[in-house]
Amino acid sequence: MAQTGNATSVREHHRPRAKRVIFLFMQGGVSHVDSYDYKPRLFKDHDRVIDVADARSVAKTGKGSMQRIKKPLWDFAQHGQSGQWASNLFPHVNRHIDDLCFLQGMHTEGVAHGPATLFLHTGTTNFVRPSMGSWVLYGLGSESQNLPGFVTLSPSLGNGGPRNYGNAFLPAIHQGTAVGRGGLKATESRISNLGNDHWNPQQQRRQIDLIRKLGAPARSTDHEVEAVLQSYELAWRMQNSAPDALDLKDESPATLALYGIGEKTTDNYGRLCLMARRMAERGVRYIQVNYGDNSNNPAWDQHSNLPKHGEHAAAVDKPIAGLLHDLKQRGLLEDTLVWWGGEFGRTPYAENNGTGRDHNPGGFTLWLAGGGVKPGFRFGATDELGHMAVEDKVHMHDLHATVLHALGLDHERLTFRHAGRDFRLTDVHGRVVHEIFA
């Protein structure tokens, strides 16, 4: 059933397992075969040249190409009571491996970062469509009256930029609110144009009351007017609440240390992760914590310098582990779905004379935690090289459907009528992966 284009919340379609999502976006594509997808054959057949269906080669010529197998740069071992395999690329997160649910048969659309990043966020590689956070906010509304329901921390301007948190044809109130931008330090990240340097609070209150009065006749019939008025009202309320949500001064030294704040390597992403927890506590429905820069050459994109994966992992590993621990000790992990991953994985064969790995949309790994998913669990698999998803495959459309399901939303019923037809995040695709829920 299509929902109307208003900005009010609607009831869940079924009993939710999670109230909110924290998406830890690893921009550029982490190498799954160097992190969570253990493939002994890569060690055994290192440097062997084979014929594979390379995605770029197939896109250009319609056939595969000869490629040289490259073994992982990090050692693998089993961790936790569940005995899940993981490399030592993320040692801090490995201590929480019994809380993680791995999807190892992921596959997606788009060989390049731009299309694949847009597909991850909007369900399409080229059209202007609402982002996932906007769909969630449209479906459920915000738990907070004083903060946006959808916030993206340090988003990149590259590879889709604002389209990755845009509302497209949904009412404007559902657009994501950007805090800072990629490449800007977390200590300098703010919500733009939040304060008013010209009018005192009493004058602003009178302005809001006048806007409400002038817009009242159109609110019930004109969805654009309604969205604008709600945006003004939310901005008014945010002036007192948003600065506090982003200010970490009342956090204990132990909590700051847990996230790696104060340490040169981890301070920046640690601050973003702690901001995410504070927003989750305050009722923000969808929080995206971006790790990347502000260009079209994103952080994890190691075509010619795979060892740099280690530098990026060091920057996010302790903050992510700290977030998982903090959410769990506060009882928030039970109803918060944490989603970690990039837009695709990387190839099991070498690139640029053996120094890097290329993009791999055909098979990769991501993990979920909390929100009712099975802890210490793996679902799906790639082939013996880690190249293509072959078992219990999960397409990005399926992941979108599954995340919505965890929040109590039916991806086939969460629709919006635009240009003469009903649109949804998953278009005409997607299935809920019920197997991963406890």
C-alpha positions as CSV (number, residue, x, y, z in Angstrom):
1,M,0.0,0.0,0.0
2,A,1.4,3.4,-0.9
3,Q,1.9,5.8,1.9
4,T,0.9,9.4,1.4
5,G,3.5,12.1,1.1
6,N,3.2,13.6,4.5
7,A,6.0,14.0,7.1
8,T,4.3,12.3,10.0
9,S,5.4,8.9,11.2
10,V,3.4,5.7,10.4
11,R,3.1,2.5,12.3
12,E,5.4,-0.4,11.6
13,H,4.1,-3.1,9.3
14,H,5.1,-5.8,11.8
15,R,6.8,-6.0,15.2
16,P,10.3,-4.5,14.8
17,R,13.5,-6.0,16.1
18,A,15.4,-2.7,16.0
19,K,14.5,0.9,16.6
20,R,17.4,2.4,14.8
21,V,20.4,1.8,12.5
22,I,24.0,2.9,12.8
23,F,25.7,2.3,9.4
24,L,29.5,2.3,9.5
25,F,30.3,3.0,5.8
26,M,33.8,2.0,4.8
27,Q,34.1,4.1,1.6
28,G,36.0,2.4,-1.2
29,G,35.6,-1.3,-0.5
30,V,37.5,-3.2,2.2
31,S,39.2,-6.3,0.9
32,H,37.1,-9.2,2.2
33,V,39.8,-11.8,1.4
34,D,42.2,-9.8,3.6
35,S,39.7,-9.4,6.5
36,Y,36.8,-11.8,7.0
37,D,36.7,-14.3,4.1
38,Y,39.3,-16.9,4.8
39,K,40.4,-18.7,1.6
40,P,43.2,-21.2,2.1
41,R,43.6,-21.6,-1.7
42,L,44.9,-18.0,-1.9
43,F,47.9,-19.0,0.2
44,K,48.4,-22.3,-1.6
45,D,48.1,-20.8,-5.2
46,H,49.8,-17.4,-4.6
47,D,51.3,-16.0,-7.8
48,R,49.5,-18.6,-10.0
49,V,48.0,-17.1,-13.2
50,I,44.4,-18.2,-14.0
51,D,41.6,-17.2,-16.3
52,V,38.8,-15.5,-14.4
53,A,35.7,-13.5,-15.2
54,D,37.1,-10.2,-14.1
55,A,34.3,-7.6,-13.8
56,R,36.1,-4.8,-15.6
57,S,37.3,-7.1,-18.4
58,V,33.8,-8.6,-18.9
59,A,32.3,-5.1,-18.9
60,K,34.8,-3.9,-21.6
61,T,35.2,-7.0,-23.8
62,G,32.5,-9.4,-22.8
63,K,35.0,-12.1,-21.7
64,G,37.4,-12.8,-18.8
65,S,41.1,-12.2,-18.5
66,M,44.3,-13.8,-17.1
67,Q,45.0,-12.7,-13.5
68,R,47.6,-13.6,-10.9
69,I,46.3,-14.9,-7.5
70,K,47.4,-12.8,-4.6
71,K,47.5,-14.2,-1.0
72,P,46.2,-12.1,1.9
73,L,48.7,-9.7,3.6
74,W,47.2,-10.4,7.0
75,D,47.2,-13.7,8.9
76,F,43.9,-15.5,9.7
77,A,42.8,-17.3,12.9
78,Q,39.6,-18.4,14.5
79,H,38.2,-16.1,17.2
80,G,35.7,-16.2,20.0
81,Q,33.5,-19.0,21.2
82,S,31.9,-19.1,17.8
83,G,35.3,-19.8,16.2
84,Q,34.7,-17.4,13.3
85,W,37.6,-16.8,11.0
86,A,39.1,-13.3,10.7
87,S,42.4,-11.8,9.9
88,N,44.4,-9.6,12.3
89,L,43.5,-6.6,10.2
90,F,40.9,-5.6,12.8
91,P,42.2,-7.0,16.1
92,H,39.9,-4.9,18.4
93,V,36.8,-5.8,16.5
94,N,37.8,-9.5,16.6
95,R,37.3,-9.4,20.4
96,H,33.6,-8.8,19.7
97,I,33.3,-11.4,16.9
98,D,30.7,-13.4,18.9
99,D,28.4,-10.4,18.5
100,L,28.8,-10.2,14.7
101,C,26.6,-11.7,12.0
102,F,28.6,-12.0,8.7
103,L,27.0,-12.0,5.3
104,Q,29.6,-13.6,3.0
105,G,27.6,-14.0,-0.1
106,M,27.1,-10.4,-0.8
107,H,26.9,-9.1,-4.4
108,T,25.9,-5.8,-5.9
109,E,25.6,-3.6,-9.0
110,G,28.3,-1.2,-10.4
111,V,32.0,-1.9,-11.0
112,A,33.1,1.7,-10.3
113,H,32.7,3.6,-7.0
114,G,30.1,6.1,-8.2
115,P,27.5,3.6,-9.4
116,A,28.1,1.1,-6.6
117,T,28.0,3.8,-3.9
118,L,24.8,5.2,-5.2
119,F,23.3,1.7,-5.4
120,L,24.3,0.9,-1.8
121,H,22.6,4.1,-0.6
122,T,19.6,4.5,-3.0
123,G,19.0,1.1,-4.7
124,T,19.9,2.4,-8.2
125,T,23.1,3.1,-10.0
126,N,22.1,6.2,-12.0
127,F,18.6,7.5,-11.3
128,V,17.8,10.1,-8.6
129,R,16.1,8.1,-5.9
130,P,15.6,8.6,-2.2
131,S,18.4,7.3,0.0
132,M,17.8,4.5,2.4
133,G,17.9,6.7,5.5
134,S,15.2,8.9,3.9
135,W,13.0,5.8,3.3
136,V,13.5,4.8,6.9
137,L,12.6,8.2,8.2
138,Y,9.6,8.4,5.8
139,G,8.3,5.1,7.0
140,L,8.9,5.4,10.8
141,G,9.4,9.1,11.5
142,S,11.8,10.2,14.2
143,E,11.8,9.2,17.9
144,S,13.1,12.7,18.7
145,Q,11.2,16.0,18.3
146,N,14.4,18.0,18.7
147,L,16.9,16.3,16.4
148,P,16.8,15.1,12.8
149,G,15.7,11.5,12.3
150,F,18.5,10.9,9.7
151,V,22.0,12.1,10.2
152,T,25.1,11.4,8.2
153,L,28.5,12.2,9.8
154,S,31.4,13.4,7.6
155,P,29.8,12.4,4.3
156,S,32.0,12.7,1.1
157,L,31.1,15.0,-1.7
158,G,32.4,12.4,-4.2
159,N,30.7,9.4,-5.7
160,G,27.2,10.7,-5.5
161,G,27.7,13.2,-2.8
162,P,24.4,14.6,-1.4
163,R,22.4,12.1,-3.4
164,N,23.6,9.4,-1.0
165,Y,21.6,11.1,1.8
166,G,19.1,12.9,-0.3
167,N,15.3,12.6,-0.2
168,A,14.8,12.9,-4.0
169,F,11.0,12.9,-4.5
170,L,10.1,12.2,-0.9
171,P,9.1,15.2,1.2
172,A,12.0,17.4,2.1
173,I,11.7,16.7,5.8
174,H,13.1,13.3,5.1
175,Q,16.5,14.4,3.7
176,G,19.5,13.5,5.7
177,T,21.2,16.1,7.8
178,A,25.0,16.3,7.2
179,V,27.3,16.9,10.1
180,G,30.7,18.0,8.7
181,R,32.1,16.5,5.5
182,G,34.7,14.0,4.4
183,G,38.2,15.3,5.0
184,L,37.1,17.8,7.8
185,K,38.2,16.9,11.3
186,A,35.5,15.7,13.6
187,T,36.3,18.4,16.1
188,E,35.3,20.9,13.4
189,S,32.1,19.1,12.3
190,R,29.0,21.1,12.9
191,I,25.5,21.3,11.5
192,S,25.6,24.2,9.0
193,N,23.5,27.3,9.6
194,L,22.0,26.1,12.8
195,G,22.4,29.2,14.9
196,N,20.9,32.7,14.4
197,D,23.3,35.6,14.9
198,H,20.7,38.3,14.3
199,W,17.6,37.4,16.4
200,N,17.3,36.4,20.0
201,P,15.3,33.4,21.0
202,Q,12.1,35.4,21.7
203,Q,12.3,37.0,18.2
204,Q,12.8,33.6,16.6
205,R,9.8,32.2,18.5
206,R,7.6,35.0,17.1
207,Q,8.9,34.2,13.6
208,I,8.1,30.5,13.9
209,D,4.6,31.3,15.2
210,L,4.0,33.7,12.2
211,I,5.2,31.1,9.8
212,R,2.9,28.5,11.3
213,K,0.0,31.0,11.0
214,L,0.7,31.9,7.4
215,G,1.2,28.3,6.3
216,A,-1.8,26.8,8.2
217,P,-4.3,26.8,5.3
218,A,-1.9,24.9,3.0
219,R,-0.4,22.4,5.5
220,S,-3.0,19.7,5.0
221,T,-3.0,19.8,1.2
222,D,0.4,20.9,0.0
223,H,3.1,18.4,1.0
224,E,6.0,20.7,0.0
225,V,4.7,23.5,2.2
226,E,4.2,21.1,5.1
227,A,7.8,19.8,4.6
228,V,9.2,23.4,4.6
229,L,7.3,24.4,7.7
230,Q,8.4,21.3,9.6
231,S,12.0,22.0,8.6
232,Y,11.8,25.5,10.1
233,E,10.2,24.1,13.2
234,L,12.8,21.4,13.6
235,A,15.7,23.9,13.0
236,W,14.2,26.0,15.8
237,R,14.1,23.1,18.2
238,M,17.6,21.8,17.2
239,Q,19.4,25.0,18.3
240,N,19.2,23.8,21.9
241,S,19.5,20.0,21.4
242,A,21.9,19.4,18.5
243,P,25.0,21.1,20.0
244,D,24.7,19.0,23.1
245,A,24.4,15.8,21.1
246,L,27.7,16.6,19.3
247,D,29.5,17.8,22.4
248,L,31.6,15.1,24.1
249,K,32.7,17.2,27.1
250,D,30.4,15.3,29.6
251,E,31.8,11.9,28.6
252,S,34.0,10.2,31.1
253,P,37.7,9.7,30.5
254,A,37.1,5.9,30.4
255,T,34.5,6.3,27.6
256,L,36.8,8.6,25.6
257,A,39.6,6.1,25.9
258,L,37.3,3.2,24.9
259,Y,36.8,4.9,21.5
260,G,40.4,5.9,21.1
261,I,39.7,9.6,21.6
262,G,42.9,11.4,22.4
263,E,45.1,9.0,20.4
264,K,46.4,10.4,17.1
265,T,45.4,7.5,15.0
266,T,41.9,6.9,16.3
267,D,40.8,10.3,17.6
268,N,38.8,11.4,14.5
269,Y,36.8,8.3,13.8
270,G,36.4,7.7,17.5
271,R,34.7,11.0,17.9
272,L,32.3,10.2,15.1
273,C,31.4,6.8,16.6
274,L,30.8,8.4,20.0
275,M,28.6,11.1,18.4
276,A,26.7,8.2,16.8
277,R,26.0,6.6,20.1
278,R,24.9,9.9,21.6
279,M,22.5,10.4,18.7
280,A,21.1,6.9,19.1
281,E,20.4,7.6,22.7
282,R,18.5,10.7,21.7
283,G,16.2,9.1,19.3
284,V,17.9,9.6,15.9
285,R,16.5,6.9,13.7
286,Y,19.2,6.4,11.1
287,I,22.9,7.4,11.7
288,Q,25.6,7.0,9.1
289,V,29.2,7.2,10.2
290,N,31.4,7.6,7.1
291,Y,35.1,6.7,6.9
292,G,36.6,8.3,3.8
293,D,37.8,11.5,2.3
294,N,36.2,14.1,0.0
295,S,37.2,12.8,-3.4
296,N,36.4,10.3,-6.1
297,N,39.3,8.2,-4.9
298,P,38.0,6.9,-1.6
299,A,39.9,5.6,1.4
300,W,39.9,1.8,1.0
301,D,40.6,1.9,-2.7
302,Q,44.0,0.2,-2.8
303,H,44.7,-0.6,-6.4
304,S,48.5,-0.2,-6.0
305,N,49.2,-0.1,-2.3
306,L,47.3,-2.8,-0.4
307,P,49.4,-2.4,2.8
308,K,47.6,1.0,3.2
309,H,44.6,-1.1,4.3
310,G,46.5,-1.5,7.6
311,E,46.6,2.3,8.1
312,H,42.9,2.6,7.5
313,A,42.0,-0.3,9.7
314,A,44.1,1.1,12.6
315,A,42.0,4.3,12.3
316,V,38.6,2.6,12.7
317,D,39.3,-0.7,14.5
318,K,39.4,0.6,18.1
319,P,36.5,3.1,17.6
320,I,34.2,0.5,16.1
321,A,35.0,-2.0,18.9
322,G,34.4,0.8,21.4
323,L,31.0,1.5,19.9
324,L,30.0,-2.1,20.0
325,H,31.1,-2.4,23.6
326,D,29.4,0.9,24.6
327,L,26.1,0.0,23.0
328,K,26.1,-3.4,24.6
329,Q,26.9,-2.2,28.1
330,R,24.1,0.5,27.9
331,G,21.5,-2.0,26.6
332,L,21.3,-0.2,23.2
333,L,22.7,-3.0,21.0
334,E,19.6,-5.1,21.5
335,D,17.5,-2.6,19.5
336,T,20.2,-1.0,17.4
337,L,21.2,-2.6,14.1
338,V,24.9,-1.9,13.4
339,W,25.8,-2.3,9.8
340,W,29.5,-2.3,8.7
341,G,30.8,-2.5,5.1
342,G,31.6,-0.8,1.9
343,E,30.0,-0.6,-1.6
344,F,31.8,-3.8,-2.8
345,G,34.8,-6.0,-2.0
346,R,38.1,-6.5,-3.8
347,T,39.5,-9.1,-6.1
348,P,41.4,-12.2,-4.9
349,Y,44.0,-11.6,-7.7
350,A,46.6,-8.9,-7.9
351,E,46.6,-5.6,-9.7
352,N,49.4,-3.2,-10.8
353,N,52.3,-5.7,-10.7
354,G,51.0,-7.4,-7.6
355,T,50.8,-4.3,-5.3
356,G,47.0,-4.0,-5.0
357,R,43.5,-5.4,-5.7
358,D,40.7,-4.2,-8.0
359,H,37.0,-3.7,-7.3
360,N,34.9,-6.8,-6.8
361,P,31.1,-6.4,-6.9
362,G,30.5,-10.1,-7.5
363,G,31.3,-11.3,-4.0
364,F,32.2,-9.7,-0.7
365,T,31.5,-9.6,3.0
366,L,29.8,-7.3,5.4
367,W,28.6,-7.7,9.0
368,L,25.7,-6.8,11.1
369,A,25.4,-6.7,14.9
370,G,22.5,-6.2,17.3
371,G,19.0,-5.6,16.1
372,G,17.9,-9.2,16.4
373,V,20.4,-10.8,14.1
374,K,22.1,-14.0,15.1
375,P,25.4,-13.4,16.9
376,G,28.6,-15.3,16.0
377,F,26.9,-16.4,12.8
378,R,27.9,-16.6,9.1
379,F,25.6,-16.7,6.2
380,G,26.5,-17.3,2.6
381,A,29.8,-18.0,0.9
382,T,32.0,-17.0,-2.1
383,D,33.9,-19.5,-4.3
384,E,37.2,-21.1,-3.2
385,L,39.0,-17.9,-4.3
386,G,36.7,-15.4,-2.7
387,H,35.8,-14.0,-6.1
388,M,32.1,-14.7,-6.7
389,A,29.2,-15.2,-4.3
390,V,28.0,-18.8,-4.8
391,E,26.1,-19.9,-1.7
392,D,23.1,-18.2,0.0
393,K,23.8,-15.2,-2.1
394,V,22.5,-11.8,-0.8
395,H,22.1,-9.0,-3.3
396,M,22.2,-5.4,-2.1
397,H,18.4,-5.2,-2.7
398,D,18.1,-8.2,-0.3
399,L,20.1,-6.4,2.3
400,H,17.9,-3.3,2.0
401,A,14.8,-5.4,2.4
402,T,16.3,-7.1,5.4
403,V,17.3,-3.9,7.2
404,L,13.9,-2.5,6.6
405,H,12.4,-5.8,8.0
406,A,14.5,-5.5,11.1
407,L,12.9,-2.0,11.7
408,G,9.4,-3.3,11.2
409,L,8.9,-2.2,7.6
410,D,7.8,-4.3,4.7
411,H,9.9,-3.3,1.7
412,E,7.1,-4.1,-0.7
413,R,4.6,-2.0,1.2
414,L,6.8,1.0,1.9
415,T,6.0,2.9,-1.2
416,F,5.6,6.5,-2.4
417,R,3.5,7.5,-5.4
418,H,5.5,9.8,-7.8
419,A,5.2,10.5,-11.5
420,G,2.2,8.2,-11.9
421,R,3.6,5.1,-10.2
422,D,4.5,3.7,-6.8
423,F,8.3,3.7,-6.0
424,R,10.1,1.7,-3.3
425,L,13.7,1.4,-2.1
426,T,14.0,-2.1,-3.6
427,D,12.2,-1.3,-6.9
428,V,10.7,-4.7,-8.0
429,H,13.4,-6.8,-6.3
430,G,14.6,-7.9,-2.9
431,R,13.9,-10.6,-0.4
432,V,14.2,-10.6,3.3
433,V,17.0,-12.8,4.6
434,H,15.1,-14.4,7.4
435,E,17.9,-16.9,8.1
436,I,20.0,-14.3,9.8
437,F,17.5,-13.4,12.5
438,A,17.6,-15.1,15.9
